[in-house]
Amino acid sequence: MKNGLKDQMPFVSESLIPVDPIAFRNALGAFVTGVTIVTTCDTQGRRVGLTANSFNSVSLDPPMILWSLGLKSNSLDAFRNARWWAVHILSSEQEALSARFAKAGADKFADLQVSEGPDQIPLIGDCAARFICRTAFEYEGGDHAIFVGEVMAFERADRTPLAFHQGRYARVMTPAARTSQSPAADDGAFGRYFLGHLLGKAHADLFADVRKEYRRRGLKGAEYTILSLLGIRGDCTTETIMERAAVAGVDVPRSAILSLEEKTYIGHVDGNWRLTPEGRQIVIELIAVAQAREARLEESLAPGEMETLRHLVERVIDPVPA
């Protein structure tokens, strides 16, 4: 697969498998609420590409990313039938290329020098980063199809990413326009100004898609908590699971652990509970659902605001001593 990944880009290659999680995370860092071009080939071998800003990471181990495409897109069938696709994080010098691939109907690859990846998918050069993905799975999120791919190779370059906000390309953060009335306005002064109430509403909104998805799979809240803990923390004893769940305000009965064992999502090894391959797959897919919801939130914010929001919430959870 290395043949066809090389082109004229002065990239630092990180394309060996297994992917180094730290290097993979650094490459993902090139994306700052930015602009991507996603490419593939349809079943007739024709090149397909479009501009998208719904890109997000799902997992570092295994390395997985996602992006979304409207269900009415003319390119939907091509990506649904594709075994491979590539996500290109554009550099600040590629504004014209972004505009070209945002247009429908035109031959977007005309006179464009590209190399080829697996299944002859087109690879664009001079990007901030590029991810070659094998299709993992797809699900529908509202009016969009969410495509999740396992990263089989990637490359990065020391280039400033291209950002886009409120109809304009940008390199710096611009203030986000505030609505005249917040969602908590109907809750009175307490709802509008008590941070705990606001954070609770935000959590309920961001978590709604995940809750719907794990319930669809026949899981209960406590079971989801256990799977998440094992996915994030690794092997845990029964006592550790209960203690860590309690910190998050969740009561985990032993019956929930035994239920997951019966469903073959976890197993007991050397005194610890561990995700089975089936359980790990479910965790990855639920993370993808959560990341897709988070990506929609990020699209509504100004460049850089998502990172600021994360930092402030972390400060609330773990305040810095005065």
VEXDODREN-958374 format. One record per residue (C-alpha): residue number from 1; x, y, z; residue in three letters. Coordinates in steps of 0.001 Angstrom, whole numbers, padded with zeros to 6 digits. Layout:
<r num="NUM" xx="X" yy="Y" zz="Z" residuo="ala"/>
...
END
This chain:
<r num="1" xx="000000" yy="000000" zz="000000" residuo="met"/>
<r num="2" xx="002977" yy="002327" zz="000357" residuo="lys"/>
<r num="3" xx="003170" yy="002532" zz="-003434" residuo="asn"/>
<r num="4" xx="001015" yy="005428" zz="-004500" residuo="gly"/>
<r num="5" xx="001146" yy="007261" zz="-001170" residuo="leu"/>
<r num="6" xx="004244" yy="009208" zz="-002131" residuo="lys"/>
<r num="7" xx="003975" yy="012430" zz="-004105" residuo="asp"/>
<r num="8" xx="005645" yy="015812" zz="-004174" residuo="gln"/>
<r num="9" xx="004591" yy="016833" zz="-000666" residuo="met"/>
<r num="10" xx="007376" yy="017548" zz="001862" residuo="pro"/>
<r num="11" xx="005553" yy="015346" zz="004364" residuo="phe"/>
<r num="12" xx="006810" yy="013689" zz="007491" residuo="val"/>
<r num="13" xx="005539" yy="010195" zz="006860" residuo="ser"/>
<r num="14" xx="003837" yy="008275" zz="009675" residuo="glu"/>
<r num="15" xx="002333" yy="005545" zz="007501" residuo="ser"/>
<r num="16" xx="003550" yy="002318" zz="009108" residuo="leu"/>
<r num="17" xx="001116" yy="-000020" zz="010859" residuo="ile"/>
<r num="18" xx="000547" yy="-000264" zz="013777" residuo="pro"/>
<r num="19" xx="-000033" yy="003476" zz="013963" residuo="val"/>
<r num="20" xx="001745" yy="005264" zz="016792" residuo="asp"/>
<r num="21" xx="-001064" yy="006875" zz="018883" residuo="pro"/>
<r num="22" xx="001025" yy="009944" zz="019782" residuo="ile"/>
<r num="23" xx="002033" yy="010640" zz="016180" residuo="ala"/>
<r num="24" xx="-001560" yy="010025" zz="015084" residuo="phe"/>
<r num="25" xx="-002813" yy="012529" zz="017666" residuo="arg"/>
<r num="26" xx="-000259" yy="015107" zz="016495" residuo="asn"/>
<r num="27" xx="-001463" yy="014732" zz="012902" residuo="ala"/>
<r num="28" xx="-005077" yy="015152" zz="014023" residuo="leu"/>
<r num="29" xx="-003957" yy="018384" zz="015675" residuo="gly"/>
<r num="30" xx="-003589" yy="019939" zz="012234" residuo="ala"/>
<r num="31" xx="-007392" yy="020184" zz="012146" residuo="phe"/>
<r num="32" xx="-008685" yy="023343" zz="013892" residuo="val"/>
<r num="33" xx="-012393" yy="023455" zz="013047" residuo="thr"/>
<r num="34" xx="-010959" yy="023423" zz="009599" residuo="gly"/>
<r num="35" xx="-011693" yy="022374" zz="006063" residuo="val"/>
<r num="36" xx="-011182" yy="018953" zz="004536" residuo="thr"/>
<r num="37" xx="-011564" yy="017345" zz="001148" residuo="ile"/>
<r num="38" xx="-012681" yy="013710" zz="001201" residuo="val"/>
<r num="39" xx="-011946" yy="011590" zz="-001861" residuo="thr"/>
<r num="40" xx="-012692" yy="008106" zz="-003153" residuo="thr"/>
<r num="41" xx="-013606" yy="006280" zz="-006386" residuo="cys"/>
<r num="42" xx="-017070" yy="005092" zz="-007337" residuo="asp"/>
<r num="43" xx="-017857" yy="001576" zz="-008554" residuo="thr"/>
<r num="44" xx="-016950" yy="002621" zz="-012125" residuo="gln"/>
<r num="45" xx="-013508" yy="003836" zz="-011028" residuo="gly"/>
<r num="46" xx="-014417" yy="007517" zz="-011402" residuo="arg"/>
<r num="47" xx="-012808" yy="009924" zz="-008968" residuo="arg"/>
<r num="48" xx="-015136" yy="011483" zz="-006416" residuo="val"/>
<r num="49" xx="-014328" yy="014298" zz="-004013" residuo="gly"/>
<r num="50" xx="-016037" yy="016942" zz="-001928" residuo="leu"/>
<r num="51" xx="-015309" yy="019619" zz="000656" residuo="thr"/>
<r num="52" xx="-016373" yy="018775" zz="004214" residuo="ala"/>
<r num="53" xx="-015827" yy="020270" zz="007661" residuo="asn"/>
<r num="54" xx="-017479" yy="017506" zz="009685" residuo="ser"/>
<r num="55" xx="-014242" yy="015629" zz="010313" residuo="phe"/>
<r num="56" xx="-013432" yy="014301" zz="013798" residuo="asn"/>
<r num="57" xx="-011355" yy="011668" zz="015547" residuo="ser"/>
<r num="58" xx="-013000" yy="008617" zz="017099" residuo="val"/>
<r num="59" xx="-010263" yy="006486" zz="018608" residuo="ser"/>
<r num="60" xx="-006474" yy="006444" zz="018911" residuo="leu"/>
<r num="61" xx="-006239" yy="002677" zz="019396" residuo="asp"/>
<r num="62" xx="-007309" yy="001519" zz="016897" residuo="pro"/>
<r num="63" xx="-006858" yy="004796" zz="014991" residuo="pro"/>
<r num="64" xx="-010279" yy="005769" zz="013651" residuo="met"/>
<r num="65" xx="-011832" yy="008960" zz="012299" residuo="ile"/>
<r num="66" xx="-015251" yy="010015" zz="011038" residuo="leu"/>
<r num="67" xx="-016923" yy="012541" zz="008780" residuo="trp"/>
<r num="68" xx="-020507" yy="013113" zz="007694" residuo="ser"/>
<r num="69" xx="-022287" yy="013586" zz="004369" residuo="leu"/>
<r num="70" xx="-025843" yy="014769" zz="003694" residuo="gly"/>
<r num="71" xx="-028261" yy="012043" zz="002662" residuo="leu"/>
<r num="72" xx="-029212" yy="014079" zz="-000413" residuo="lys"/>
<r num="73" xx="-025640" yy="014357" zz="-001686" residuo="ser"/>
<r num="74" xx="-024971" yy="013069" zz="-005201" residuo="asn"/>
<r num="75" xx="-021774" yy="011501" zz="-003854" residuo="ser"/>
<r num="76" xx="-023504" yy="009430" zz="-001167" residuo="leu"/>
<r num="77" xx="-023640" yy="006146" zz="-003106" residuo="asp"/>
<r num="78" xx="-019980" yy="006413" zz="-004100" residuo="ala"/>
<r num="79" xx="-018854" yy="006626" zz="-000479" residuo="phe"/>
<r num="80" xx="-021327" yy="004001" zz="000699" residuo="arg"/>
<r num="81" xx="-019881" yy="001525" zz="-001801" residuo="asn"/>
<r num="82" xx="-016243" yy="002498" zz="-001275" residuo="ala"/>
<r num="83" xx="-013808" yy="000283" zz="000593" residuo="arg"/>
<r num="84" xx="-011286" yy="003114" zz="000899" residuo="trp"/>
<r num="85" xx="-011406" yy="006899" zz="001171" residuo="trp"/>
<r num="86" xx="-009016" yy="009676" zz="002115" residuo="ala"/>
<r num="87" xx="-009463" yy="012775" zz="004250" residuo="val"/>
<r num="88" xx="-007238" yy="015743" zz="003391" residuo="his"/>
<r num="89" xx="-006886" yy="018547" zz="005940" residuo="ile"/>
<r num="90" xx="-006303" yy="021567" zz="003738" residuo="leu"/>
<r num="91" xx="-003559" yy="024099" zz="004295" residuo="ser"/>
<r num="92" xx="-004145" yy="027855" zz="004337" residuo="ser"/>
<r num="93" xx="-002795" yy="028032" zz="000748" residuo="glu"/>
<r num="94" xx="-005566" yy="025744" zz="-000545" residuo="gln"/>
<r num="95" xx="-008565" yy="028047" zz="-000274" residuo="glu"/>
<r num="96" xx="-009222" yy="027886" zz="-004031" residuo="ala"/>
<r num="97" xx="-009106" yy="024080" zz="-003915" residuo="leu"/>
<r num="98" xx="-011673" yy="024057" zz="-001125" residuo="ser"/>
<r num="99" xx="-014004" yy="026234" zz="-003211" residuo="ala"/>
<r num="100" xx="-013526" yy="023973" zz="-006256" residuo="arg"/>
<r num="101" xx="-014510" yy="020809" zz="-004385" residuo="phe"/>
<r num="102" xx="-017487" yy="022544" zz="-002764" residuo="ala"/>
<r num="103" xx="-019160" yy="022997" zz="-006157" residuo="lys"/>
<r num="104" xx="-021542" yy="020367" zz="-007487" residuo="ala"/>
<r num="105" xx="-021400" yy="019051" zz="-011019" residuo="gly"/>
<r num="106" xx="-017982" yy="020325" zz="-012082" residuo="ala"/>
<r num="107" xx="-015026" yy="018072" zz="-012885" residuo="asp"/>
<r num="108" xx="-013190" yy="018767" zz="-009662" residuo="lys"/>
<r num="109" xx="-010080" yy="016817" zz="-010640" residuo="phe"/>
<r num="110" xx="-009565" yy="018523" zz="-014009" residuo="ala"/>
<r num="111" xx="-005894" yy="019573" zz="-014416" residuo="asp"/>
<r num="112" xx="-005248" yy="018636" zz="-010771" residuo="leu"/>
<r num="113" xx="-002104" yy="016628" zz="-010083" residuo="gln"/>
<r num="114" xx="-002916" yy="013763" zz="-007722" residuo="val"/>
<r num="115" xx="-001341" yy="010497" zz="-006706" residuo="ser"/>
<r num="116" xx="-003248" yy="007279" zz="-006045" residuo="glu"/>
<r num="117" xx="-003856" yy="005217" zz="-002950" residuo="gly"/>
<r num="118" xx="-005597" yy="001874" zz="-002355" residuo="pro"/>
<r num="119" xx="-008251" yy="001085" zz="-004988" residuo="asp"/>
<r num="120" xx="-006834" yy="004030" zz="-006976" residuo="gln"/>
<r num="121" xx="-008464" yy="006609" zz="-004700" residuo="ile"/>
<r num="122" xx="-007106" yy="010101" zz="-005529" residuo="pro"/>
<r num="123" xx="-004679" yy="011683" zz="-003068" residuo="leu"/>
<r num="124" xx="-004245" yy="015462" zz="-003088" residuo="ile"/>
<r num="125" xx="-000897" yy="017051" zz="-002286" residuo="gly"/>
<r num="126" xx="000273" yy="020107" zz="-000321" residuo="asp"/>
<r num="127" xx="-002139" yy="019477" zz="002574" residuo="cys"/>
<r num="128" xx="-001621" yy="020039" zz="006294" residuo="ala"/>
<r num="129" xx="-002378" yy="016344" zz="006873" residuo="ala"/>
<r num="130" xx="-003832" yy="013395" zz="005024" residuo="arg"/>
<r num="131" xx="-005483" yy="010189" zz="006285" residuo="phe"/>
<r num="132" xx="-005919" yy="007037" zz="004197" residuo="ile"/>
<r num="133" xx="-008868" yy="005093" zz="005606" residuo="cys"/>
<r num="134" xx="-010456" yy="001722" zz="005161" residuo="arg"/>
<r num="135" xx="-014222" yy="001871" zz="005651" residuo="thr"/>
<r num="136" xx="-015194" yy="000551" zz="009092" residuo="ala"/>
<r num="137" xx="-018915" yy="001219" zz="009288" residuo="phe"/>
<r num="138" xx="-021634" yy="003775" zz="008559" residuo="glu"/>
<r num="139" xx="-024740" yy="004903" zz="010359" residuo="tyr"/>
<r num="140" xx="-027344" yy="007616" zz="009860" residuo="glu"/>
<r num="141" xx="-027365" yy="010626" zz="012170" residuo="gly"/>
<r num="142" xx="-030441" yy="012671" zz="011367" residuo="gly"/>
<r num="143" xx="-030181" yy="013950" zz="007803" residuo="asp"/>
<r num="144" xx="-026541" yy="012851" zz="007443" residuo="his"/>
<r num="145" xx="-024671" yy="009606" zz="006923" residuo="ala"/>
<r num="146" xx="-021759" yy="009229" zz="009335" residuo="ile"/>
<r num="147" xx="-018772" yy="007413" zz="007816" residuo="phe"/>
<r num="148" xx="-016253" yy="005890" zz="010213" residuo="val"/>
<r num="149" xx="-012915" yy="004706" zz="008878" residuo="gly"/>
<r num="150" xx="-009876" yy="002944" zz="010292" residuo="glu"/>
<r num="151" xx="-006735" yy="004915" zz="009516" residuo="val"/>
<r num="152" xx="-004313" yy="002630" zz="007692" residuo="met"/>
<r num="153" xx="-001791" yy="005334" zz="006779" residuo="ala"/>
<r num="154" xx="-001393" yy="009059" zz="007263" residuo="phe"/>
<r num="155" xx="000980" yy="011895" zz="006505" residuo="glu"/>
<r num="156" xx="001404" yy="015368" zz="007949" residuo="arg"/>
<r num="157" xx="003228" yy="018554" zz="007031" residuo="ala"/>
<r num="158" xx="004248" yy="021728" zz="008844" residuo="asp"/>
<r num="159" xx="001578" yy="023872" zz="007222" residuo="arg"/>
<r num="160" xx="-001058" yy="026186" zz="008699" residuo="thr"/>
<r num="161" xx="-004505" yy="024583" zz="008382" residuo="pro"/>
<r num="162" xx="-007294" yy="026350" zz="006515" residuo="leu"/>
<r num="163" xx="-010187" yy="027425" zz="008779" residuo="ala"/>
<r num="164" xx="-013721" yy="028367" zz="007833" residuo="phe"/>
<r num="165" xx="-016323" yy="030226" zz="009888" residuo="his"/>
<r num="166" xx="-019499" yy="032204" zz="009155" residuo="gln"/>
<r num="167" xx="-019016" yy="031985" zz="005398" residuo="gly"/>
<r num="168" xx="-015379" yy="033083" zz="005382" residuo="arg"/>
<r num="169" xx="-011988" yy="031450" zz="005349" residuo="tyr"/>
<r num="170" xx="-009866" yy="032440" zz="008317" residuo="ala"/>
<r num="171" xx="-006659" yy="031810" zz="010209" residuo="arg"/>
<r num="172" xx="-007601" yy="033430" zz="013514" residuo="val"/>
<r num="173" xx="-010468" yy="033030" zz="015924" residuo="met"/>
<r num="174" xx="-013417" yy="035393" zz="015511" residuo="thr"/>
<r num="175" xx="-016052" yy="035965" zz="018182" residuo="pro"/>
<r num="176" xx="-019161" yy="033850" zz="017826" residuo="ala"/>
<r num="177" xx="-022453" yy="035673" zz="017504" residuo="ala"/>
<r num="178" xx="-024707" yy="035124" zz="020519" residuo="arg"/>
<r num="179" xx="-028377" yy="034405" zz="020137" residuo="thr"/>
<r num="180" xx="-030850" yy="036827" zz="021682" residuo="ser"/>
<r num="181" xx="-032154" yy="034176" zz="024043" residuo="gln"/>
<r num="182" xx="-030344" yy="031170" zz="025477" residuo="ser"/>
<r num="183" xx="-032030" yy="027740" zz="025728" residuo="pro"/>
<r num="184" xx="-032105" yy="028152" zz="029517" residuo="ala"/>
<r num="185" xx="-033933" yy="031492" zz="029409" residuo="ala"/>
<r num="186" xx="-037285" yy="029809" zz="030006" residuo="asp"/>
<r num="187" xx="-035950" yy="028382" zz="033286" residuo="asp"/>
<r num="188" xx="-035771" yy="031788" zz="034928" residuo="gly"/>
<r num="189" xx="-032772" yy="033407" zz="036559" residuo="ala"/>
<r num="190" xx="-031672" yy="030170" zz="038219" residuo="phe"/>
<r num="191" xx="-031614" yy="028294" zz="034917" residuo="gly"/>
<r num="192" xx="-029877" yy="031123" zz="033080" residuo="arg"/>
<r num="193" xx="-027083" yy="031774" zz="035550" residuo="tyr"/>
<r num="194" xx="-026513" yy="028650" zz="037673" residuo="phe"/>
<r num="195" xx="-023579" yy="026918" zz="035999" residuo="leu"/>
<r num="196" xx="-024515" yy="023481" zz="037284" residuo="gly"/>
<r num="197" xx="-027928" yy="023731" zz="035640" residuo="his"/>
<r num="198" xx="-026414" yy="024894" zz="032338" residuo="leu"/>
<r num="199" xx="-023811" yy="022136" zz="032344" residuo="leu"/>
<r num="200" xx="-026512" yy="019582" zz="033085" residuo="gly"/>
<r num="201" xx="-028576" yy="020763" zz="030129" residuo="lys"/>
<r num="202" xx="-025498" yy="020725" zz="027895" residuo="ala"/>
<r num="203" xx="-024677" yy="017166" zz="028965" residuo="his"/>
<r num="204" xx="-028231" yy="015981" zz="028328" residuo="ala"/>
<r num="205" xx="-028176" yy="017478" zz="024840" residuo="asp"/>
<r num="206" xx="-024730" yy="016172" zz="023877" residuo="leu"/>
<r num="207" xx="-025432" yy="012732" zz="025325" residuo="phe"/>
<r num="208" xx="-028890" yy="012248" zz="023762" residuo="ala"/>
<r num="209" xx="-027615" yy="010529" zz="020597" residuo="asp"/>
<r num="210" xx="-025382" yy="008149" zz="022570" residuo="val"/>
<r num="211" xx="-028204" yy="007260" zz="024957" residuo="arg"/>
<r num="212" xx="-030521" yy="006538" zz="022052" residuo="lys"/>
<r num="213" xx="-027888" yy="004360" zz="020380" residuo="glu"/>
<r num="214" xx="-026953" yy="002219" zz="023395" residuo="tyr"/>
<r num="215" xx="-030624" yy="001710" zz="024232" residuo="arg"/>
<r num="216" xx="-031213" yy="000601" zz="020646" residuo="arg"/>
<r num="217" xx="-028563" yy="-002054" zz="021259" residuo="arg"/>
<r num="218" xx="-030381" yy="-003280" zz="024365" residuo="gly"/>
<r num="219" xx="-027960" yy="-001750" zz="026864" residuo="leu"/>
<r num="220" xx="-028818" yy="000016" zz="030111" residuo="lys"/>
<r num="221" xx="-027146" yy="003124" zz="031447" residuo="gly"/>
<r num="222" xx="-025032" yy="001252" zz="033992" residuo="ala"/>
<r num="223" xx="-023875" yy="-001185" zz="031300" residuo="glu"/>
<r num="224" xx="-022855" yy="001682" zz="029046" residuo="tyr"/>
<r num="225" xx="-020904" yy="003209" zz="031946" residuo="thr"/>
<r num="226" xx="-019010" yy="-000045" zz="032489" residuo="ile"/>
<r num="227" xx="-018143" yy="-000429" zz="028816" residuo="leu"/>
<r num="228" xx="-016972" yy="003184" zz="028659" residuo="ser"/>
<r num="229" xx="-014793" yy="002812" zz="031756" residuo="leu"/>
<r num="230" xx="-013127" yy="-000314" zz="030408" residuo="leu"/>
<r num="231" xx="-012672" yy="001313" zz="027018" residuo="gly"/>
<r num="232" xx="-011055" yy="004415" zz="028505" residuo="ile"/>
<r num="233" xx="-009221" yy="002994" zz="031520" residuo="arg"/>
<r num="234" xx="-008456" yy="-000557" zz="030443" residuo="gly"/>
<r num="235" xx="-008767" yy="-003620" zz="032670" residuo="asp"/>
<r num="236" xx="-010458" yy="-002980" zz="036033" residuo="cys"/>
<r num="237" xx="-011558" yy="-004974" zz="039062" residuo="thr"/>
<r num="238" xx="-015194" yy="-004962" zz="040139" residuo="thr"/>
<r num="239" xx="-014389" yy="-002601" zz="042988" residuo="glu"/>
<r num="240" xx="-012515" yy="-000196" zz="040697" residuo="thr"/>
<r num="241" xx="-015421" yy="-000092" zz="038258" residuo="ile"/>
<r num="242" xx="-017830" yy="000788" zz="041050" residuo="met"/>
<r num="243" xx="-015525" yy="003398" zz="042550" residuo="glu"/>
<r num="244" xx="-014891" yy="005172" zz="039238" residuo="arg"/>
<r num="245" xx="-018556" yy="005059" zz="038297" residuo="ala"/>
<r num="246" xx="-019454" yy="006573" zz="041674" residuo="ala"/>
<r num="247" xx="-017116" yy="009495" zz="040994" residuo="val"/>
<r num="248" xx="-019204" yy="010207" zz="037880" residuo="ala"/>
<r num="249" xx="-022389" yy="009943" zz="039934" residuo="gly"/>
<r num="250" xx="-023454" yy="006570" zz="038498" residuo="val"/>
<r num="251" xx="-024529" yy="003606" zz="040622" residuo="asp"/>
<r num="252" xx="-023279" yy="000383" zz="039024" residuo="val"/>
<r num="253" xx="-024854" yy="-002804" zz="040414" residuo="pro"/>
<r num="254" xx="-022992" yy="-006086" zz="040164" residuo="arg"/>
<r num="255" xx="-025854" yy="-007402" zz="038054" residuo="ser"/>
<r num="256" xx="-024888" yy="-004954" zz="035287" residuo="ala"/>
<r num="257" xx="-021368" yy="-006411" zz="035187" residuo="ile"/>
<r num="258" xx="-022699" yy="-009958" zz="035064" residuo="leu"/>
<r num="259" xx="-025173" yy="-008978" zz="032339" residuo="ser"/>
<r num="260" xx="-022331" yy="-007700" zz="030146" residuo="leu"/>
<r num="261" xx="-020398" yy="-010911" zz="030762" residuo="glu"/>
<r num="262" xx="-023453" yy="-012926" zz="029702" residuo="glu"/>
<r num="263" xx="-023697" yy="-010831" zz="026524" residuo="lys"/>
<r num="264" xx="-019985" yy="-011644" zz="025911" residuo="thr"/>
<r num="265" xx="-019054" yy="-007951" zz="025861" residuo="tyr"/>
<r num="266" xx="-016630" yy="-008314" zz="028788" residuo="ile"/>
<r num="267" xx="-014616" yy="-011172" zz="030246" residuo="gly"/>
<r num="268" xx="-012913" yy="-011872" zz="033575" residuo="his"/>
<r num="269" xx="-009141" yy="-012312" zz="033219" residuo="val"/>
<r num="270" xx="-006644" yy="-012503" zz="036114" residuo="asp"/>
<r num="271" xx="-009034" yy="-010842" zz="038530" residuo="gly"/>
<r num="272" xx="-009884" yy="-007983" zz="036160" residuo="asn"/>
<r num="273" xx="-012741" yy="-007264" zz="033796" residuo="trp"/>
<r num="274" xx="-011691" yy="-006725" zz="030186" residuo="arg"/>
<r num="275" xx="-013506" yy="-005805" zz="026985" residuo="leu"/>
<r num="276" xx="-013929" yy="-008634" zz="024503" residuo="thr"/>
<r num="277" xx="-013474" yy="-007865" zz="020785" residuo="pro"/>
<r num="278" xx="-017272" yy="-007561" zz="020524" residuo="glu"/>
<r num="279" xx="-017350" yy="-005190" zz="023478" residuo="gly"/>
<r num="280" xx="-014525" yy="-003058" zz="022108" residuo="arg"/>
<r num="281" xx="-016326" yy="-002752" zz="018772" residuo="gln"/>
<r num="282" xx="-019452" yy="-001488" zz="020528" residuo="ile"/>
<r num="283" xx="-017411" yy="001051" zz="022490" residuo="val"/>
<r num="284" xx="-015790" yy="002342" zz="019299" residuo="ile"/>
<r num="285" xx="-019143" yy="002674" zz="017573" residuo="glu"/>
<r num="286" xx="-020682" yy="004511" zz="020539" residuo="leu"/>
<r num="287" xx="-017677" yy="006839" zz="020626" residuo="ile"/>
<r num="288" xx="-018279" yy="007536" zz="016951" residuo="ala"/>
<r num="289" xx="-021867" yy="008546" zz="017721" residuo="val"/>
<r num="290" xx="-020655" yy="010864" zz="020495" residuo="ala"/>
<r num="291" xx="-017959" yy="012387" zz="018299" residuo="gln"/>
<r num="292" xx="-020439" yy="013016" zz="015485" residuo="ala"/>
<r num="293" xx="-022653" yy="014982" zz="017886" residuo="arg"/>
<r num="294" xx="-019615" yy="016870" zz="019141" residuo="glu"/>
<r num="295" xx="-018607" yy="017670" zz="015566" residuo="ala"/>
<r num="296" xx="-022015" yy="019248" zz="014956" residuo="arg"/>
<r num="297" xx="-021504" yy="021405" zz="018023" residuo="leu"/>
<r num="298" xx="-018037" yy="022429" zz="016858" residuo="glu"/>
<r num="299" xx="-019422" yy="023514" zz="013492" residuo="glu"/>
<r num="300" xx="-021593" yy="026075" zz="015303" residuo="ser"/>
<r num="301" xx="-018641" yy="027594" zz="017158" residuo="leu"/>
<r num="302" xx="-015886" yy="029925" zz="016066" residuo="ala"/>
<r num="303" xx="-012435" yy="028424" zz="015345" residuo="pro"/>
<r num="304" xx="-010698" yy="027731" zz="018630" residuo="gly"/>
<r num="305" xx="-013798" yy="028012" zz="020815" residuo="glu"/>
<r num="306" xx="-014194" yy="024253" zz="021164" residuo="met"/>
<r num="307" xx="-010719" yy="023935" zz="022637" residuo="glu"/>
<r num="308" xx="-011432" yy="026874" zz="024959" residuo="thr"/>
<r num="309" xx="-014682" yy="025205" zz="026051" residuo="leu"/>
<r num="310" xx="-012894" yy="021954" zz="026826" residuo="arg"/>
<r num="311" xx="-010248" yy="023799" zz="028817" residuo="his"/>
<r num="312" xx="-012854" yy="025684" zz="030893" residuo="leu"/>
<r num="313" xx="-014863" yy="022537" zz="031625" residuo="val"/>
<r num="314" xx="-011662" yy="020786" zz="032728" residuo="glu"/>
<r num="315" xx="-011024" yy="023728" zz="035061" residuo="arg"/>
<r num="316" xx="-014497" yy="023257" zz="036541" residuo="val"/>
<r num="317" xx="-013847" yy="019543" zz="037096" residuo="ile"/>
<r num="318" xx="-010323" yy="020032" zz="038458" residuo="asp"/>
<r num="319" xx="-009812" yy="023656" zz="039564" residuo="pro"/>
<r num="320" xx="-006277" yy="025007" zz="039657" residuo="val"/>
<r num="321" xx="-005366" yy="025854" zz="043278" residuo="pro"/>
<r num="322" xx="-005239" yy="029599" zz="043951" residuo="ala"/>
END
